[in-house]
Amino acid sequence: MNALKKFLGLVWMILGPVAMTFLFLQAVEKVGLTHTAIERTNTMLQWGIILFIFLPISLGLMIFGFYAWKGEYDRLPESSEDI
């Protein structure tokens, strides 16, 4: 089980930047396709909010993966007395 946690930690660390890159590329593509200035402003605002929300989620995913990869979750407490 610990090997699976470490492997998934690597997956999470890779998935964070890949997801943000994909979102950024989608934002650039969608903003470039709009025709009028009002549509472009609305689209830029929407994608700015999406990127602003998902950036901390992506960073948290990478931090969680780093701790899983380093083995911080190898021994989890069984009860509140173990804490």
Protein Blocks (a to p, Z undefined) as FASTA:
>chain_A
ZZmmmmmmmmmmmmmmmmmmmmmmmmmmmmmmpmblmlmmmmmmmmmmmmmmmmmmmmmm
mmmmmmmmnopmmpccfblklZZ
